[in-house]
Amino acid sequence: MQDIINSISTYGYVVLFFYSLGGGMVALIAAGILSFAGKMDITLSIIVAAVANTIGDTLIFYVARFNKSSLMPYVQNHKRKLAYAGILAKKHGDKIIFIKKFIYGVKTLVPIALGLTKYSFYKFSVINLISSVLWAVIVGLASYKAGDYFMSVSNYLGEHGYIMPLAMAGLLLGIWLFLQHITKRRKV
């Protein structure tokens, strides 16, 4: 057990960085909880997550803007979700860059949708930087503050191991059904 804790303390920031390139909410929540437990530093975790998230979204936007042909084979199966992200961008404007940080399933699609349009790269980069910092601070501090609760739930689930897989399966199924519902084709 001590080896696992040492590994988390040593490699936790590297894992957080790479995971935050593509979203990273779960890793940031875990880092906040581990910071509460004294295994990581919350300030450094927030900085790492914000920097990685900014870099990741900016790279996705850049690839969508300047290398569409390489990107298109990967998004062929997600055309409806990409169209939905475009609709969200038109409906909510610049706010969607911040809002999407908290919505699972559209985190990657919004930078792609905006990159495929004539949206300003500079404007996206500035709003994305501010949004990434706010996202990291909000999620990081909230998970740090809720660390005690998470630890007690973790202890309870450790005693009742059958609950967590059922809860995760239910959560993933719910997210999948929701995304299928909002992106399904409507008969005209």
C-alpha positions in Angstrom: 0.0 0.0 0.0 2.8 2.4 0.8 4.3 1.8 -2.7 1.0 2.9 -4.3 0.9 6.0 -2.2 4.5 6.8 -3.1 3.8 6.3 -6.8 0.8 8.6 -6.6 2.9 11.2 -4.9 5.7 10.8 -7.4 3.7 10.3 -10.7 0.4 11.9 -9.8 1.2 15.3 -11.4 2.4 13.6 -14.6 -0.8 11.5 -14.8 -2.8 14.7 -14.0 -1.1 16.6 -16.8 -1.7 14.0 -19.5 -5.2 13.2 -18.4 -6.0 17.0 -18.3 -4.9 17.4 -21.9 -8.2 15.8 -23.0 -10.6 17.0 -20.2 -9.3 15.7 -16.9 -12.1 16.3 -14.5 -11.8 12.9 -12.9 -8.1 13.3 -12.5 -8.5 16.8 -11.0 -11.1 15.5 -8.6 -8.8 12.7 -7.6 -5.9 15.2 -7.2 -8.1 17.4 -5.0 -9.0 14.4 -2.8 -5.4 13.3 -2.6 -4.4 16.8 -1.7 -6.9 16.7 1.1 -5.3 13.5 2.3 -1.8 15.1 2.2 -0.5 13.1 -0.7 -0.4 15.9 -3.3 -0.4 19.7 -3.3 -3.7 21.4 -4.3 -2.1 24.5 -5.7 0.3 22.6 -7.9 -2.5 20.3 -9.0 -4.7 23.2 -10.0 -1.8 24.8 -12.0 -0.9 21.5 -13.7 -4.5 20.8 -14.7 -5.1 24.4 -15.9 -1.9 24.4 -18.1 -2.6 21.0 -19.5 -6.3 21.7 -20.2 -5.3 24.9 -22.0 -2.7 23.2 -24.1 -5.0 20.3 -25.0 -8.0 22.4 -26.1 -5.7 24.8 -28.0 -4.1 21.9 -29.8 -7.5 20.4 -30.7 -8.7 23.8 -32.1 -5.4 24.2 -34.0 -5.6 20.7 -35.6 -9.3 21.3 -36.5 -8.4 24.6 -38.1 -5.2 23.8 -39.9 -5.3 20.0 -40.4 -8.9 19.1 -41.2 -8.1 16.2 -43.5 -6.2 14.3 -40.8 -8.9 15.0 -38.2 -12.0 14.0 -40.3 -11.5 10.2 -40.2 -11.6 10.4 -36.4 -14.9 12.4 -36.2 -16.8 10.5 -38.9 -18.7 8.5 -36.3 -19.5 11.6 -34.2 -21.1 13.9 -36.8 -24.3 14.3 -34.9 -22.4 15.2 -31.7 -20.2 17.5 -33.6 -23.2 19.2 -35.1 -24.7 19.5 -31.6 -21.5 21.1 -30.3 -21.8 23.6 -33.2 -25.4 24.4 -32.3 -24.4 24.9 -28.7 -21.6 27.3 -29.9 -24.0 29.3 -32.0 -26.6 29.4 -29.2 -24.4 30.3 -26.3 -21.5 32.1 -28.1 -18.3 32.5 -26.2 -19.8 31.2 -23.0 -19.7 27.6 -24.4 -15.9 27.5 -24.2 -16.3 27.8 -20.4 -19.5 25.8 -20.0 -18.1 22.8 -22.0 -15.4 22.2 -19.5 -18.1 20.9 -17.1 -20.1 18.8 -19.7 -18.9 15.3 -20.3 -19.1 14.3 -23.9 -18.7 17.8 -25.5 -15.3 18.8 -24.0 -13.4 17.7 -27.1 -16.1 18.4 -29.7 -16.5 22.1 -29.0 -12.9 23.0 -29.9 -13.2 20.9 -33.0 -16.5 22.5 -34.0 -15.1 26.0 -33.4 -11.8 25.1 -35.2 -13.8 24.0 -38.3 -15.5 27.5 -38.4 -13.9 30.9 -38.8 -13.8 31.5 -35.1 -10.8 33.6 -34.1 -7.8 31.5 -32.9 -6.6 34.4 -30.7 -10.1 34.9 -29.2 -10.4 31.1 -28.5 -7.0 31.0 -26.9 -7.7 33.8 -24.5 -11.1 32.6 -23.5 -9.8 29.0 -23.2 -7.0 30.1 -21.0 -9.3 32.0 -18.6 -11.9 29.1 -18.7 -9.2 26.5 -18.0 -8.0 28.4 -15.0 -11.5 28.9 -13.6 -12.4 25.3 -14.3 -9.2 24.0 -12.5 -9.8 26.3 -9.5 -13.5 25.5 -9.2 -13.1 21.7 -9.6 -9.9 21.5 -7.7 -11.0 23.5 -4.6 -14.4 21.9 -4.6 -12.9 18.4 -4.6 -10.4 19.5 -1.9 -13.1 20.8 0.3 -15.2 17.7 -0.2 -12.2 15.4 0.5 -13.5 14.4 3.9 -16.8 13.3 2.5 -15.1 11.4 -0.4 -12.8 9.6 2.1 -15.8 8.5 4.3 -17.7 7.3 1.1 -14.6 5.5 0.0 -14.3 3.7 3.3 -18.0 2.8 3.1 -17.6 1.5 -0.4 -14.5 -0.4 0.6 -16.7 -2.3 3.1 -19.5 -2.8 0.5 -17.6 -3.4 -2.7 -20.6 -4.4 -4.8 -22.1 -0.9 -4.8 -19.5 1.1 -6.7 -19.5 -1.0 -10.0 -23.3 -0.8 -10.1 -23.3 3.0 -9.5 -20.6 3.6 -12.1 -22.4 1.4 -14.7 -25.6 3.3 -13.9 -23.9 6.7 -14.3 -22.2 5.7 -17.6 -25.5 4.3 -18.9 -27.3 7.5 -17.9 -24.7 9.7 -19.6 -24.8 7.6 -22.8 -28.6 7.6 -22.9 -28.7 11.4 -22.4 -26.2 12.0 -25.2 -28.0 9.6 -27.5 -31.3 11.4 -26.8 -30.0 14.9 -27.4 -28.1 14.0 -30.6 -30.6 11.6 -32.2 -32.0 12.5 -35.6 -35.5 13.9 -35.5 -38.0 13.0 -38.3 -38.9 16.1 -40.2 
